[in-house]
Amino acid sequence: MNRAPIDAHRLRSSLVSPAPVFFDRIDVVESTGSTNADLVARAADPAVDRQALLAEEQVAGRGRHAREWVSPPRAQISLSILVRLPGIDPVALGWLPLLTGIAVVDALRGIAGLSPELKWPNDVLLDNRKLAGILAEVAATGIAPAVVVGVGLNVDLDESELPVPHATSLVLAGAQTTDRTALAAAILSEFARRFTDWERAGWATDELAAAYRERCATIGVNVRAELPGGKVLTGVATGVDATGRLLIGDEAVSAGDVTHLRGQY
């Protein structure tokens, strides 16, 4: 299949404020092992900040719990962003992947004519099928911790190319556009806007939490959570607390696999 490459020049020139001044560097490469791993390596230099890396192909992409995340070349958006968060309470770092999920959802609602939602913590769903996954990794600790957050978005995959049966893609959903250059620009622009507002708020999470809850399909659904140590918790997801943990009944869950039990992924 002949799939168009991402146009790096058009990508940079079509960013919406504040993204053009937010990002110090945006690179597009043909192939790499993992965009997240590449930016984690760059973070060893304390001067490196606010960089984005996109790859037409990842040969060692990873999702949560080290799961493999691969697709045919030029069929996905494989994007990672490196940011430093000076003065943030380490407890609040968990909000960065949730912020990224909000950015992806809002970008797709705006440019693709679709209505995706978030499955706690880091999946983007469309009609109860996985459209995108998000993975954040702390690259450096200290007074200005560096975090790399990666996005894998299924764009131009047909049914036979989907990584798992419960996945979907923009082309299968009939999106208004599958132009990966325009899609990447929209995601980067939304991320820059959300991150800038969060930083200006002194890393306060009230506004961010409200935005996440509005977009989260997990809240109000019967769920099953498989927690570290083999514990299983079932019940209704009642909300997301101030630190980004999922509330199941009155118990807060900070890690684990969560399954929607009403016929949903």
C-alpha positions as CSV (number, residue, x, y, z in Angstrom):
1,M,0.0,0.0,0.0
2,N,1.3,3.4,-0.9
3,R,1.1,5.6,2.2
4,A,2.2,9.2,2.2
5,P,5.0,10.3,4.6
6,I,4.7,12.9,7.2
7,D,5.7,16.3,5.8
8,A,8.0,17.7,8.5
9,H,8.1,21.2,7.0
10,R,4.3,21.4,6.7
11,L,3.9,19.9,10.2
12,R,6.1,22.6,11.8
13,S,4.5,25.4,9.8
14,S,0.9,24.4,10.6
15,L,1.3,24.3,14.4
16,V,-1.2,26.5,16.3
17,S,-0.1,28.8,19.1
18,P,1.5,28.3,21.5
19,A,3.0,25.2,19.9
20,P,5.4,27.1,17.5
21,V,7.3,28.6,20.4
22,F,6.7,25.8,22.8
23,F,8.7,23.2,21.0
24,D,12.4,23.6,20.8
25,R,12.8,20.8,18.3
26,I,10.5,18.5,16.2
27,D,12.0,15.6,14.3
28,V,10.6,13.1,11.9
29,V,12.6,10.0,11.2
30,E,11.9,7.1,8.8
31,S,12.5,4.3,11.3
32,T,13.6,3.8,14.9
33,G,13.4,1.2,17.7
34,S,11.3,3.4,20.0
35,T,10.6,7.1,19.9
36,N,10.2,7.0,23.7
37,A,13.6,5.3,24.2
38,D,15.3,7.8,21.9
39,L,14.0,10.8,23.9
40,V,14.7,9.2,27.2
41,A,18.3,9.0,26.0
42,R,18.3,12.6,25.0
43,A,17.1,13.6,28.4
44,A,20.5,12.7,29.9
45,D,21.5,16.2,28.7
46,P,19.8,18.6,31.2
47,A,19.6,21.3,28.5
48,V,17.3,19.2,26.4
49,D,13.6,20.1,26.8
50,R,10.3,20.4,24.8
51,Q,11.3,18.1,22.0
52,A,9.0,16.0,19.8
53,L,10.0,12.9,17.8
54,L,7.9,11.2,15.2
55,A,8.8,7.9,13.4
56,E,7.3,6.5,10.2
57,E,8.0,3.1,11.7
58,Q,8.9,1.7,15.1
59,V,10.4,-1.7,15.3
60,A,10.5,-1.9,19.1
61,G,7.6,0.2,20.2
62,R,6.1,-0.5,23.6
63,G,2.8,0.0,25.3
64,R,2.0,-0.3,29.0
65,H,3.5,-3.3,30.9
66,A,6.1,-3.6,28.1
67,R,3.6,-4.8,25.6
68,E,4.6,-4.7,22.0
69,W,3.2,-1.8,19.9
70,V,3.9,-2.2,16.2
71,S,2.2,-1.3,12.9
72,P,3.0,-1.2,9.1
73,P,5.2,1.8,8.1
74,R,3.3,5.1,7.7
75,A,0.1,3.7,9.0
76,Q,0.2,5.2,12.5
77,I,1.3,8.3,14.3
78,S,4.2,7.2,16.5
79,L,5.0,10.3,18.5
80,S,6.9,11.0,21.7
81,I,7.3,14.3,23.6
82,L,10.0,15.2,26.1
83,V,9.2,17.9,28.7
84,R,10.7,19.1,32.0
85,L,8.4,20.1,34.8
86,P,10.3,22.4,37.1
87,G,9.0,22.6,40.7
88,I,6.2,20.0,40.3
89,D,5.2,17.8,43.2
90,P,6.3,14.3,42.1
91,V,2.8,13.1,43.0
92,A,1.4,15.2,40.2
93,L,3.6,13.7,37.5
94,G,0.9,11.1,36.8
95,W,-1.3,13.8,35.3
96,L,1.0,14.2,32.3
97,P,-0.2,11.1,30.4
98,L,-3.8,12.0,31.3
99,L,-3.2,15.5,29.9
100,T,-1.8,13.9,26.8
101,G,-5.0,11.8,26.5
102,I,-7.1,14.9,26.7
103,A,-5.0,16.5,24.0
104,V,-5.4,13.5,21.6
105,V,-9.1,13.4,22.2
106,D,-9.6,17.1,21.6
107,A,-7.4,17.1,18.5
108,L,-9.3,14.3,17.0
109,R,-12.7,15.8,17.8
110,G,-11.6,19.0,16.1
111,I,-9.9,17.7,13.0
112,A,-11.3,14.2,12.3
113,G,-15.0,14.7,13.0
114,L,-15.1,11.8,15.5
115,S,-16.0,11.6,19.2
116,P,-13.4,9.5,21.0
117,E,-13.3,9.1,24.7
118,L,-10.7,8.1,27.3
119,K,-10.4,4.7,29.0
120,W,-8.6,5.2,32.3
121,P,-5.7,5.7,32.4
122,N,-4.1,6.0,29.0
123,D,-6.2,4.6,26.2
124,V,-8.3,6.5,23.6
125,L,-11.4,4.7,22.6
126,L,-13.8,5.0,19.7
127,D,-17.0,3.1,19.7
128,N,-15.5,1.0,22.6
129,R,-12.5,0.0,20.5
130,K,-8.9,1.1,21.1
131,L,-7.8,3.9,18.8
132,A,-4.6,5.1,20.6
133,G,-2.4,4.3,23.5
134,I,-0.3,6.5,25.7
135,L,2.9,5.6,27.6
136,A,4.8,8.0,29.9
137,E,8.3,7.4,31.3
138,V,10.3,9.4,33.8
139,A,13.6,10.1,32.2
140,A,15.2,12.2,34.9
141,T,14.3,13.1,38.5
142,G,15.2,16.1,40.6
143,I,13.9,19.7,40.9
144,A,12.9,19.7,37.2
145,P,12.0,16.1,36.4
146,A,12.0,15.1,32.7
147,V,9.2,12.9,31.4
148,V,8.8,11.4,28.0
149,V,5.2,10.7,26.9
150,G,4.5,8.6,23.8
151,V,1.4,8.4,21.7
152,G,0.6,5.5,19.3
153,L,-2.4,6.4,17.1
154,N,-3.9,4.0,14.5
155,V,-4.5,6.0,11.4
156,D,-4.5,4.1,8.1
157,L,-4.8,0.4,9.2
158,D,-7.4,-1.9,7.7
159,E,-9.0,-4.8,9.7
160,S,-6.2,-7.3,8.8
161,E,-3.5,-4.9,10.1
162,L,-5.0,-4.1,13.5
163,P,-2.7,-5.1,16.4
164,V,-5.5,-6.6,18.5
165,P,-9.1,-7.5,17.8
166,H,-10.5,-4.7,20.0
167,A,-8.6,-2.0,18.1
168,T,-9.7,0.3,15.4
169,S,-8.3,3.0,13.2
170,L,-9.3,6.4,11.8
171,V,-9.7,5.1,8.3
172,L,-12.0,2.3,9.6
173,A,-14.0,4.9,11.6
174,G,-14.6,7.1,8.5
175,A,-12.6,10.0,9.9
176,Q,-12.9,13.3,8.0
177,T,-9.1,13.2,7.5
178,T,-6.4,10.6,7.7
179,D,-3.7,13.1,6.8
180,R,-1.0,12.2,9.4
181,T,0.8,15.5,9.0
182,A,-2.4,17.5,9.9
183,L,-3.3,15.0,12.7
184,A,0.2,15.3,14.3
185,A,0.1,19.1,14.1
186,A,-3.3,19.1,15.8
187,I,-2.1,16.8,18.6
188,L,1.1,18.7,19.2
189,S,-0.8,22.0,19.3
190,E,-3.4,20.7,21.8
191,F,-0.6,19.3,23.9
192,A,1.3,22.6,24.0
193,R,-1.8,24.5,24.9
194,R,-2.8,22.1,27.7
195,F,0.8,21.9,29.1
196,T,1.2,25.7,29.0
197,D,-2.0,26.3,30.9
198,W,-1.0,23.6,33.5
199,E,2.4,25.2,34.0
200,R,0.9,28.6,34.4
201,A,-1.5,27.2,37.0
202,G,1.6,26.2,39.1
203,W,0.9,22.5,38.3
204,A,-2.5,22.7,40.0
205,T,-4.7,19.9,38.7
206,D,-8.3,21.1,39.4
207,E,-9.0,22.3,35.8
208,L,-7.1,19.3,34.3
209,A,-9.0,16.8,36.4
210,A,-12.3,18.3,35.4
211,A,-11.4,18.1,31.7
212,Y,-10.3,14.5,32.1
213,R,-13.5,13.5,33.9
214,E,-15.6,15.0,31.1
215,R,-13.8,12.8,28.5
216,C,-13.5,9.6,30.5
217,A,-15.7,6.7,29.4
218,T,-14.7,4.6,32.4
219,I,-16.5,6.7,35.0
220,G,-19.9,5.2,35.7
221,V,-19.1,1.9,34.2
222,N,-18.8,-1.5,35.9
223,V,-15.1,-2.4,35.8
224,R,-12.7,-5.1,36.7
225,A,-9.2,-4.1,37.8
226,E,-6.3,-6.6,37.9
227,L,-3.9,-5.1,40.4
228,P,-0.3,-5.8,41.1
229,G,0.1,-8.9,43.3
230,G,-2.8,-10.7,41.7
231,K,-5.6,-8.8,43.5
232,V,-8.8,-8.3,41.5
233,L,-11.2,-5.5,42.2
234,T,-14.7,-5.2,40.6
235,G,-17.3,-2.5,41.0
236,V,-18.5,0.8,39.5
237,A,-15.9,3.4,38.6
238,T,-17.1,6.4,40.5
239,G,-14.5,9.0,39.5
240,V,-10.9,10.0,39.3
241,D,-9.3,11.5,42.4
242,A,-7.0,14.6,42.7
243,T,-3.9,12.5,42.0
244,G,-5.4,10.9,38.9
245,R,-6.2,7.5,40.5
246,L,-9.4,5.7,39.5
247,L,-12.0,5.3,42.2
248,I,-13.8,2.0,42.2
249,G,-16.4,2.4,44.9
250,D,-14.4,4.1,47.6
251,E,-11.1,2.4,46.8
252,A,-8.4,4.3,44.7
253,V,-6.5,2.3,42.0
254,S,-3.2,3.7,40.8
255,A,-2.0,0.8,38.6
256,G,-3.3,-2.2,36.9
257,D,-5.4,-3.4,33.9
258,V,-9.0,-2.1,33.9
259,T,-11.7,-3.8,31.9
260,H,-15.1,-2.2,31.2
261,L,-17.7,-4.9,31.9
262,R,-20.7,-3.6,30.0
263,G,-19.7,-5.0,26.6
264,Q,-16.9,-2.5,26.4
265,Y,-13.1,-2.9,26.0
